[in-house]
Amino acid sequence: MTELECAIVSILDVFDKYSCAEGNKNTLTKGELKTLLEKELPGILGNAKEKNDCEKLLKDLDENGDSEVDFNEFMIFVAALTCLGHARFENMPKK
């Protein structure tokens, strides 16, 4: 597989790994999202100053208001993080 194909499979695998822990296997509950952030993106939750930052993130991601994050909502989050990372590295001086 190409690098991009591997990245896509990795994203699918990460979502499935955490969404299968409780309830609906097609969505992330608040608890599943928190675990995903702690394990896969420790810098995001590690920088959180308030206890309920995960809950705020869930509300922001939950476009359809069902109190869970489906795959499309998760991908918006992944895309936003990717864009932020790209912008950060774009402004760094070239070696």
Biopython code that builds the backbone (N, CA, C, O; Angstrom):
import numpy as np
from Bio.PDB.StructureBuilder import StructureBuilder

atoms = [
    (1, "MET", "N", (0.838, -1.193, 0.000)),
    (1, "MET", "CA", (0.000, 0.000, 0.000)),
    (1, "MET", "C", (0.875, 1.247, 0.000)),
    (1, "MET", "O", (2.011, 1.225, 0.474)),
    (2, "THR", "N", (0.336, 2.319, -0.533)),
    (2, "THR", "CA", (1.057, 3.589, -0.539)),
    (2, "THR", "C", (1.009, 4.206, 0.854)),
    (2, "THR", "O", (0.266, 3.755, 1.725)),
    (3, "GLU", "N", (1.807, 5.236, 1.043)),
    (3, "GLU", "CA", (1.828, 5.939, 2.328)),
    (3, "GLU", "C", (0.450, 6.501, 2.670)),
    (3, "GLU", "O", (-0.008, 6.391, 3.808)),
    (4, "LEU", "N", (-0.204, 7.100, 1.684)),
    (4, "LEU", "CA", (-1.533, 7.683, 1.920)),
    (4, "LEU", "C", (-2.561, 6.600, 2.222)),
    (4, "LEU", "O", (-3.399, 6.773, 3.107)),
    (5, "GLU", "N", (-2.506, 5.487, 1.497)),
    (5, "GLU", "CA", (-3.420, 4.384, 1.773)),
    (5, "GLU", "C", (-3.221, 3.862, 3.198)),
    (5, "GLU", "O", (-4.194, 3.562, 3.890)),
    (6, "CYS", "N", (-1.982, 3.755, 3.631)),
    (6, "CYS", "CA", (-1.683, 3.317, 5.006)),
    (6, "CYS", "C", (-2.243, 4.302, 6.027)),
    (6, "CYS", "O", (-2.773, 3.894, 7.060)),
    (7, "ALA", "N", (-2.126, 5.595, 5.740)),
    (7, "ALA", "CA", (-2.648, 6.619, 6.649)),
    (7, "ALA", "C", (-4.168, 6.511, 6.766)),
    (7, "ALA", "O", (-4.720, 6.638, 7.859)),
    (8, "ILE", "N", (-4.837, 6.278, 5.650)),
    (8, "ILE", "CA", (-6.304, 6.142, 5.667)),
    (8, "ILE", "C", (-6.709, 4.913, 6.465)),
    (8, "ILE", "O", (-7.625, 4.978, 7.284)),
    (9, "VAL", "N", (-6.039, 3.803, 6.234)),
    (9, "VAL", "CA", (-6.332, 2.573, 6.983)),
    (9, "VAL", "C", (-6.084, 2.788, 8.471)),
    (9, "VAL", "O", (-6.845, 2.295, 9.303)),
    (10, "SER", "N", (-5.029, 3.517, 8.810)),
    (10, "SER", "CA", (-4.735, 3.802, 10.221)),
    (10, "SER", "C", (-5.851, 4.599, 10.873)),
    (10, "SER", "O", (-6.250, 4.302, 11.998)),
    (11, "ILE", "N", (-6.357, 5.605, 10.180)),
    (11, "ILE", "CA", (-7.460, 6.411, 10.721)),
    (11, "ILE", "C", (-8.692, 5.535, 10.939)),
    (11, "ILE", "O", (-9.346, 5.622, 11.978)),
    (12, "LEU", "N", (-9.003, 4.695, 9.959)),
    (12, "LEU", "CA", (-10.147, 3.782, 10.096)),
    (12, "LEU", "C", (-9.956, 2.836, 11.282)),
    (12, "LEU", "O", (-10.881, 2.612, 12.063)),
    (13, "ASP", "N", (-8.759, 2.290, 11.407)),
    (13, "ASP", "CA", (-8.464, 1.362, 12.508)),
    (13, "ASP", "C", (-8.581, 2.032, 13.869)),
    (13, "ASP", "O", (-9.126, 1.445, 14.804)),
    (14, "VAL", "N", (-8.072, 3.258, 13.988)),
    (14, "VAL", "CA", (-8.142, 3.972, 15.268)),
    (14, "VAL", "C", (-9.596, 4.232, 15.641)),
    (14, "VAL", "O", (-9.988, 3.995, 16.784)),
    (15, "PHE", "N", (-10.396, 4.711, 14.706)),
    (15, "PHE", "CA", (-11.807, 4.970, 15.006)),
    (15, "PHE", "C", (-12.492, 3.683, 15.458)),
    (15, "PHE", "O", (-13.179, 3.671, 16.479)),
    (16, "ASP", "N", (-12.304, 2.593, 14.695)),
    (16, "ASP", "CA", (-12.943, 1.318, 15.027)),
    (16, "ASP", "C", (-12.483, 0.773, 16.372)),
    (16, "ASP", "O", (-13.285, 0.220, 17.124)),
    (17, "LYS", "N", (-11.217, 0.924, 16.675)),
    (17, "LYS", "CA", (-10.667, 0.427, 17.939)),
    (17, "LYS", "C", (-11.396, 1.029, 19.140)),
    (17, "LYS", "O", (-11.700, 0.319, 20.098)),
    (18, "TYR", "N", (-11.677, 2.317, 19.096)),
    (18, "TYR", "CA", (-12.296, 2.999, 20.230)),
    (18, "TYR", "C", (-13.822, 3.007, 20.162)),
    (18, "TYR", "O", (-14.478, 3.009, 21.204)),
    (19, "SER", "N", (-14.395, 3.012, 18.975)),
    (19, "SER", "CA", (-15.853, 3.068, 18.868)),
    (19, "SER", "C", (-16.515, 1.748, 19.253)),
    (19, "SER", "O", (-17.715, 1.718, 19.526)),
    (20, "CYS", "N", (-15.765, 0.682, 19.278)),
    (20, "CYS", "CA", (-16.326, -0.634, 19.624)),
    (20, "CYS", "C", (-16.338, -0.912, 21.121)),
    (20, "CYS", "O", (-16.820, -1.963, 21.545)),
    (21, "ALA", "N", (-15.823, -0.001, 21.922)),
    (21, "ALA", "CA", (-15.717, -0.247, 23.361)),
    (21, "ALA", "C", (-17.068, -0.259, 24.070)),
    (21, "ALA", "O", (-17.282, -1.080, 24.962)),
    (22, "GLU", "N", (-17.985, 0.634, 23.694)),
    (22, "GLU", "CA", (-19.303, 0.697, 24.341)),
    (22, "GLU", "C", (-20.359, 0.989, 23.289)),
    (22, "GLU", "O", (-20.055, 1.568, 22.246)),
    (23, "GLY", "N", (-21.556, 0.607, 23.544)),
    (23, "GLY", "CA", (-22.711, 0.996, 22.729)),
    (23, "GLY", "C", (-22.559, 0.791, 21.235)),
    (23, "GLY", "O", (-22.153, -0.277, 20.777)),
    (24, "ASN", "N", (-22.888, 1.824, 20.486)),
    (24, "ASN", "CA", (-22.911, 1.793, 19.025)),
    (24, "ASN", "C", (-21.489, 1.738, 18.465)),
    (24, "ASN", "O", (-20.668, 2.602, 18.771)),
    (25, "LYS", "N", (-21.202, 0.735, 17.653)),
    (25, "LYS", "CA", (-19.851, 0.586, 17.102)),
    (25, "LYS", "C", (-19.545, 1.603, 15.998)),
    (25, "LYS", "O", (-18.413, 1.679, 15.520)),
    (26, "ASN", "N", (-20.546, 2.376, 15.599)),
    (26, "ASN", "CA", (-20.346, 3.372, 14.543)),
    (26, "ASN", "C", (-20.158, 4.787, 15.067)),
    (26, "ASN", "O", (-20.030, 5.735, 14.292)),
    (27, "THR", "N", (-20.142, 4.923, 16.394)),
    (27, "THR", "CA", (-19.968, 6.248, 16.986)),
    (27, "THR", "C", (-19.050, 6.159, 18.201)),
    (27, "THR", "O", (-18.839, 5.087, 18.768)),
    (28, "LEU", "N", (-18.517, 7.303, 18.578)),
    (28, "LEU", "CA", (-17.714, 7.431, 19.789)),
    (28, "LEU", "C", (-18.561, 8.107, 20.856)),
    (28, "LEU", "O", (-19.100, 9.193, 20.638)),
    (29, "THR", "N", (-18.676, 7.458, 22.013)),
    (29, "THR", "CA", (-19.335, 8.100, 23.142)),
    (29, "THR", "C", (-18.341, 9.082, 23.765)),
    (29, "THR", "O", (-17.185, 9.156, 23.349)),
    (30, "LYS", "N", (-18.801, 9.824, 24.754)),
    (30, "LYS", "CA", (-17.901, 10.745, 25.455)),
    (30, "LYS", "C", (-16.715, 9.985, 26.053)),
    (30, "LYS", "O", (-15.572, 10.432, 25.958)),
    (31, "GLY", "N", (-16.994, 8.849, 26.661)),
    (31, "GLY", "CA", (-15.934, 8.048, 27.263)),
    (31, "GLY", "C", (-14.955, 7.497, 26.231)),
    (31, "GLY", "O", (-13.743, 7.506, 26.446)),
    (32, "GLU", "N", (-15.488, 7.022, 25.117)),
    (32, "GLU", "CA", (-14.637, 6.493, 24.049)),
    (32, "GLU", "C", (-13.776, 7.601, 23.448)),
    (32, "GLU", "O", (-12.594, 7.393, 23.173)),
    (33, "LEU", "N", (-14.370, 8.780, 23.245)),
    (33, "LEU", "CA", (-13.619, 9.911, 22.708)),
    (33, "LEU", "C", (-12.499, 10.307, 23.667)),
    (33, "LEU", "O", (-11.375, 10.576, 23.243)),
    (34, "LYS", "N", (-12.809, 10.339, 24.946)),
    (34, "LYS", "CA", (-11.797, 10.698, 25.945)),
    (34, "LYS", "C", (-10.642, 9.697, 25.928)),
    (34, "LYS", "O", (-9.478, 10.095, 25.970)),
    (35, "THR", "N", (-10.953, 8.419, 25.870)),
    (35, "THR", "CA", (-9.916, 7.388, 25.825)),
    (35, "THR", "C", (-9.081, 7.521, 24.554)),
    (35, "THR", "O", (-7.855, 7.420, 24.599)),
    (36, "LEU", "N", (-9.749, 7.747, 23.418)),
    (36, "LEU", "CA", (-9.028, 7.936, 22.153)),
    (36, "LEU", "C", (-8.052, 9.106, 22.260)),
    (36, "LEU", "O", (-6.894, 8.991, 21.859)),
    (37, "LEU", "N", (-8.518, 10.222, 22.798)),
    (37, "LEU", "CA", (-7.656, 11.397, 22.933)),
    (37, "LEU", "C", (-6.482, 11.129, 23.863)),
    (37, "LEU", "O", (-5.352, 11.527, 23.583)),
    (38, "GLU", "N", (-6.761, 10.443, 24.985)),
    (38, "GLU", "CA", (-5.696, 10.143, 25.942)),
    (38, "GLU", "C", (-4.631, 9.230, 25.337)),
    (38, "GLU", "O", (-3.439, 9.424, 25.575)),
    (39, "LYS", "N", (-5.056, 8.238, 24.559)),
    (39, "LYS", "CA", (-4.129, 7.239, 24.019)),
    (39, "LYS", "C", (-3.487, 7.670, 22.702)),
    (39, "LYS", "O", (-2.298, 7.431, 22.488)),
    (40, "GLU", "N", (-4.256, 8.299, 21.825)),
    (40, "GLU", "CA", (-3.784, 8.586, 20.468)),
    (40, "GLU", "C", (-3.300, 10.024, 20.277)),
    (40, "GLU", "O", (-2.465, 10.293, 19.413)),
    (41, "LEU", "N", (-3.823, 10.937, 21.079)),
    (41, "LEU", "CA", (-3.455, 12.362, 20.959)),
    (41, "LEU", "C", (-3.214, 12.934, 22.359)),
    (41, "LEU", "O", (-3.903, 13.868, 22.770)),
    (42, "PRO", "N", (-2.252, 12.389, 23.087)),
    (42, "PRO", "CA", (-2.069, 12.832, 24.478)),
    (42, "PRO", "C", (-1.754, 14.321, 24.605)),
    (42, "PRO", "O", (-2.048, 14.921, 25.639)),
    (43, "GLY", "N", (-1.169, 14.922, 23.590)),
    (43, "GLY", "CA", (-0.864, 16.345, 23.631)),
    (43, "GLY", "C", (-2.108, 17.213, 23.630)),
    (43, "GLY", "O", (-2.088, 18.319, 24.172)),
    (44, "ILE", "N", (-3.179, 16.739, 23.038)),
    (44, "ILE", "CA", (-4.435, 17.500, 22.976)),
    (44, "ILE", "C", (-5.077, 17.555, 24.358)),
    (44, "ILE", "O", (-5.357, 18.639, 24.869)),
    (45, "LEU", "N", (-5.311, 16.397, 24.963)),
    (45, "LEU", "CA", (-5.954, 16.357, 26.266)),
    (45, "LEU", "C", (-4.991, 16.764, 27.368)),
    (45, "LEU", "O", (-5.406, 17.314, 28.388)),
    (46, "GLY", "N", (-3.702, 16.496, 27.167)),
    (46, "GLY", "CA", (-2.698, 16.871, 28.157)),
    (46, "GLY", "C", (-2.597, 18.376, 28.344)),
    (46, "GLY", "O", (-2.227, 18.852, 29.417)),
    (47, "ASN", "N", (-2.928, 19.121, 27.297)),
    (47, "ASN", "CA", (-2.893, 20.581, 27.376)),
    (47, "ASN", "C", (-4.214, 21.172, 27.869)),
    (47, "ASN", "O", (-4.328, 22.385, 28.042)),
    (48, "ALA", "N", (-5.202, 20.323, 28.091)),
    (48, "ALA", "CA", (-6.505, 20.800, 28.552)),
    (48, "ALA", "C", (-6.382, 21.313, 29.979)),
    (48, "ALA", "O", (-5.800, 20.652, 30.838)),
    (49, "LYS", "N", (-6.927, 22.478, 30.221)),
    (49, "LYS", "CA", (-6.826, 23.108, 31.536)),
    (49, "LYS", "C", (-8.016, 22.772, 32.428)),
    (49, "LYS", "O", (-7.913, 22.818, 33.654)),
    (50, "GLU", "N", (-9.129, 22.439, 31.816)),
    (50, "GLU", "CA", (-10.334, 22.171, 32.588)),
    (50, "GLU", "C", (-10.742, 20.707, 32.452)),
    (50, "GLU", "O", (-10.482, 20.063, 31.435)),
    (51, "LYS", "N", (-11.390, 20.197, 33.503)),
    (51, "LYS", "CA", (-11.848, 18.812, 33.503)),
    (51, "LYS", "C", (-12.825, 18.525, 32.376)),
    (51, "LYS", "O", (-12.799, 17.439, 31.798)),
    (52, "ASN", "N", (-13.679, 19.473, 32.060)),
    (52, "ASN", "CA", (-14.734, 19.223, 31.081)),
    (52, "ASN", "C", (-14.349, 19.617, 29.658)),
    (52, "ASN", "O", (-15.231, 19.789, 28.817)),
    (53, "ASP", "N", (-13.052, 19.764, 29.366)),
    (53, "ASP", "CA", (-12.633, 20.100, 28.011)),
    (53, "ASP", "C", (-13.018, 19.014, 27.006)),
    (53, "ASP", "O", (-13.348, 19.317, 25.860)),
    (54, "CYS", "N", (-12.978, 17.756, 27.431)),
    (54, "CYS", "CA", (-13.379, 16.661, 26.548)),
    (54, "CYS", "C", (-14.864, 16.779, 26.213)),
    (54, "CYS", "O", (-15.276, 16.547, 25.077)),
    (55, "GLU", "N", (-15.658, 17.143, 27.213)),
    (55, "GLU", "CA", (-17.090, 17.317, 26.983)),
    (55, "GLU", "C", (-17.350, 18.476, 26.020)),
    (55, "GLU", "O", (-18.226, 18.384, 25.160)),
    (56, "LYS", "N", (-16.596, 19.557, 26.161)),
    (56, "LYS", "CA", (-16.729, 20.691, 25.243)),
    (56, "LYS", "C", (-16.363, 20.281, 23.826)),
    (56, "LYS", "O", (-17.034, 20.666, 22.868)),
    (57, "LEU", "N", (-15.292, 19.494, 23.695)),
    (57, "LEU", "CA", (-14.872, 19.024, 22.374)),
    (57, "LEU", "C", (-15.959, 18.148, 21.762)),
    (57, "LEU", "O", (-16.268, 18.278, 20.578)),
    (58, "LEU", "N", (-16.536, 17.260, 22.559)),
    (58, "LEU", "CA", (-17.613, 16.402, 22.059)),
    (58, "LEU", "C", (-18.768, 17.254, 21.540)),
    (58, "LEU", "O", (-19.298, 16.987, 20.461)),
    (59, "LYS", "N", (-19.160, 18.273, 22.295)),
    (59, "LYS", "CA", (-20.255, 19.155, 21.862)),
    (59, "LYS", "C", (-19.914, 19.843, 20.546)),
    (59, "LYS", "O", (-20.763, 19.962, 19.662)),
    (60, "ASP", "N", (-18.661, 20.296, 20.418)),
    (60, "ASP", "CA", (-18.241, 20.974, 19.196)),
    (60, "ASP", "C", (-18.234, 20.027, 17.997)),
    (60, "ASP", "O", (-18.586, 20.425, 16.886)),
    (61, "LEU", "N", (-17.839, 18.791, 18.219)),
    (61, "LEU", "CA", (-17.764, 17.823, 17.122)),
    (61, "LEU", "C", (-19.122, 17.242, 16.763)),
    (61, "LEU", "O", (-19.335, 16.825, 15.624)),
    (62, "ASP", "N", (-20.029, 17.209, 17.708)),
    (62, "ASP", "CA", (-21.322, 16.553, 17.537)),
    (62, "ASP", "C", (-22.267, 17.410, 16.698)),
    (62, "ASP", "O", (-23.141, 18.101, 17.222)),
    (63, "GLU", "N", (-22.071, 17.346, 15.406)),
    (63, "GLU", "CA", (-22.834, 18.161, 14.450)),
    (63, "GLU", "C", (-24.335, 17.849, 14.486)),
    (63, "GLU", "O", (-25.157, 18.759, 14.379)),
    (64, "ASN", "N", (-24.695, 16.572, 14.637)),
    (64, "ASN", "CA", (-26.109, 16.198, 14.574)),
    (64, "ASN", "C", (-26.804, 16.166, 15.941)),
    (64, "ASN", "O", (-27.996, 15.866, 16.014)),
    (65, "GLY", "N", (-26.080, 16.470, 17.018)),
    (65, "GLY", "CA", (-26.684, 16.606, 18.336)),
    (65, "GLY", "C", (-27.105, 15.315, 19.016)),
    (65, "GLY", "O", (-27.988, 15.339, 19.873)),
    (66, "ASP", "N", (-26.496, 14.179, 18.658)),
    (66, "ASP", "CA", (-26.888, 12.915, 19.275)),
    (66, "ASP", "C", (-26.003, 12.528, 20.466)),
    (66, "ASP", "O", (-26.097, 11.408, 20.967)),
    (67, "SER", "N", (-25.153, 13.441, 20.915)),
    (67, "SER", "CA", (-24.251, 13.241, 22.058)),
    (67, "SER", "C", (-23.191, 12.171, 21.812)),
    (67, "SER", "O", (-22.621, 11.627, 22.757)),
    (68, "GLU", "N", (-22.930, 11.873, 20.550)),
    (68, "GLU", "CA", (-21.871, 10.960, 20.152)),
    (68, "GLU", "C", (-21.183, 11.529, 18.915)),
    (68, "GLU", "O", (-21.715, 12.416, 18.248)),
    (69, "VAL", "N", (-20.002, 11.011, 18.619)),
    (69, "VAL", "CA", (-19.247, 11.466, 17.448)),
    (69, "VAL", "C", (-19.228, 10.330, 16.437)),
    (69, "VAL", "O", (-18.647, 9.274, 16.685)),
    (70, "ASP", "N", (-19.874, 10.558, 15.286)),
    (70, "ASP", "CA", (-19.842, 9.533, 14.244)),
    (70, "ASP", "C", (-18.576, 9.696, 13.406)),
    (70, "ASP", "O", (-17.788, 10.613, 13.638)),
    (71, "PHE", "N", (-18.382, 8.810, 12.439)),
    (71, "PHE", "CA", (-17.130, 8.826, 11.684)),
    (71, "PHE", "C", (-16.944, 10.133, 10.910)),
    (71, "PHE", "O", (-15.833, 10.660, 10.855)),
    (72, "ASN", "N", (-18.008, 10.658, 10.317)),
    (72, "ASN", "CA", (-17.885, 11.923, 9.565)),
    (72, "ASN", "C", (-17.477, 13.070, 10.487)),
    (72, "ASN", "O", (-16.636, 13.893, 10.126)),
    (73, "GLU", "N", (-18.070, 13.119, 11.669)),
    (73, "GLU", "CA", (-17.715, 14.152, 12.643)),
    (73, "GLU", "C", (-16.272, 13.974, 13.112)),
    (73, "GLU", "O", (-15.554, 14.956, 13.305)),
    (74, "PHE", "N", (-15.849, 12.727, 13.296)),
    (74, "PHE", "CA", (-14.468, 12.426, 13.675)),
    (74, "PHE", "C", (-13.505, 12.884, 12.583)),
    (74, "PHE", "O", (-12.447, 13.438, 12.882)),
    (75, "MET", "N", (-13.865, 12.658, 11.325)),
    (75, "MET", "CA", (-12.994, 13.049, 10.213)),
    (75, "MET", "C", (-12.849, 14.566, 10.114)),
    (75, "MET", "O", (-11.791, 15.057, 9.718)),
    (76, "ILE", "N", (-13.876, 15.301, 10.461)),
    (76, "ILE", "CA", (-13.770, 16.767, 10.493)),
    (76, "ILE", "C", (-12.726, 17.170, 11.528)),
    (76, "ILE", "O", (-11.931, 18.079, 11.289)),
    (77, "PHE", "N", (-12.727, 16.497, 12.677)),
    (77, "PHE", "CA", (-11.740, 16.744, 13.722)),
    (77, "PHE", "C", (-10.335, 16.413, 13.228)),
    (77, "PHE", "O", (-9.410, 17.204, 13.411)),
    (78, "VAL", "N", (-10.172, 15.240, 12.598)),
    (78, "VAL", "CA", (-8.862, 14.825, 12.079)),
    (78, "VAL", "C", (-8.380, 15.815, 11.016)),
    (78, "VAL", "O", (-7.210, 16.196, 11.002)),
    (79, "ALA", "N", (-9.282, 16.225, 10.133)),
    (79, "ALA", "CA", (-8.914, 17.180, 9.085)),
    (79, "ALA", "C", (-8.509, 18.526, 9.681)),
    (79, "ALA", "O", (-7.546, 19.143, 9.225)),
    (80, "ALA", "N", (-9.237, 18.980, 10.691)),
    (80, "ALA", "CA", (-8.897, 20.257, 11.326)),
    (80, "ALA", "C", (-7.524, 20.187, 11.990)),
    (80, "ALA", "O", (-6.727, 21.117, 11.869)),
    (81, "LEU", "N", (-7.245, 19.082, 12.695)),
    (81, "LEU", "CA", (-5.923, 18.913, 13.308)),
    (81, "LEU", "C", (-4.826, 18.866, 12.255)),
    (81, "LEU", "O", (-3.749, 19.432, 12.449)),
    (82, "THR", "N", (-5.095, 18.199, 11.152)),
    (82, "THR", "CA", (-4.125, 18.098, 10.068)),
    (82, "THR", "C", (-3.850, 19.471, 9.465)),
    (82, "THR", "O", (-2.701, 19.808, 9.180)),
    (83, "CYS", "N", (-4.890, 20.255, 9.273)),
    (83, "CYS", "CA", (-4.721, 21.618, 8.733)),
    (83, "CYS", "C", (-3.924, 22.491, 9.693)),
    (83, "CYS", "O", (-3.071, 23.271, 9.271)),
    (84, "LEU", "N", (-4.204, 22.356, 10.989)),
    (84, "LEU", "CA", (-3.446, 23.129, 11.979)),
    (84, "LEU", "C", (-1.968, 22.738, 11.949)),
    (84, "LEU", "O", (-1.089, 23.598, 12.005)),
    (85, "GLY", "N", (-1.707, 21.445, 11.862)),
    (85, "GLY", "CA", (-0.328, 20.976, 11.782)),
    (85, "GLY", "C", (0.360, 21.466, 10.526)),
    (85, "GLY", "O", (1.524, 21.863, 10.564)),
    (86, "HIS", "N", (-0.353, 21.440, 9.417)),
    (86, "HIS", "CA", (0.221, 21.913, 8.156)),
    (86, "HIS", "C", (0.554, 23.394, 8.233)),
    (86, "HIS", "O", (1.624, 23.817, 7.797)),
    (87, "ALA", "N", (-0.353, 24.175, 8.781)),
    (87, "ALA", "CA", (-0.118, 25.615, 8.905)),
    (87, "ALA", "C", (1.083, 25.892, 9.803)),
    (87, "ALA", "O", (1.881, 26.786, 9.521)),
    (88, "ARG", "N", (1.208, 25.134, 10.868)),
    (88, "ARG", "CA", (2.337, 25.322, 11.795)),
    (88, "ARG", "C", (3.661, 25.024, 11.103)),
    (88, "ARG", "O", (4.612, 25.795, 11.227)),
    (89, "PHE", "N", (3.729, 23.925, 10.383)),
    (89, "PHE", "CA", (4.973, 23.538, 9.720)),
    (89, "PHE", "C", (5.259, 24.403, 8.497)),
    (89, "PHE", "O", (6.415, 24.590, 8.116)),
    (90, "GLU", "N", (4.203, 24.926, 7.888)),
    (90, "GLU", "CA", (4.365, 25.800, 6.739)),
    (90, "GLU", "C", (5.093, 27.086, 7.111)),
    (90, "GLU", "O", (5.825, 27.652, 6.299)),
    (91, "ASN", "N", (4.887, 27.539, 8.340)),
    (91, "ASN", "CA", (5.500, 28.789, 8.805)),
    (91, "ASN", "C", (6.889, 28.604, 9.390)),
    (91, "ASN", "O", (7.545, 29.578, 9.761)),
    (92, "MET", "N", (7.341, 27.355, 9.473)),
    (92, "MET", "CA", (8.672, 27.099, 10.000)),
    (92, "MET", "C", (9.723, 27.330, 8.910)),
    (92, "MET", "O", (9.474, 27.046, 7.738)),
    (93, "PRO", "N", (10.882, 27.839, 9.288)),
    (93, "PRO", "CA", (11.926, 28.053, 8.275)),
    (93, "PRO", "C", (12.381, 26.726, 7.666)),
    (93, "PRO", "O", (12.475, 25.710, 8.354)),
    (94, "LYS", "N", (12.658, 26.757, 6.378)),
    (94, "LYS", "CA", (13.147, 25.563, 5.669)),
    (94, "LYS", "C", (14.577, 25.286, 6.088)),
    (94, "LYS", "O", (15.350, 26.206, 6.357)),
    (95, "LYS", "N", (14.917, 24.010, 6.140)),
    (95, "LYS", "CA", (16.273, 23.624, 6.506)),
    (95, "LYS", "C", (17.203, 23.729, 5.330)),
    (95, "LYS", "O", (18.393, 23.440, 5.456)),
]
sb = StructureBuilder()
sb.init_structure("model")
sb.init_model(0)
sb.init_chain("A")
sb.init_seg("    ")
for serial, (resi, resn, name, xyz) in enumerate(atoms, 1):
    if name == "N":
        sb.init_residue(resn, " ", resi, " ")
    sb.init_atom(name, np.array(xyz, "f"), 0.0, 1.0, " ", f" {name:<3s}", serial, name[0])
structure = sb.get_structure()
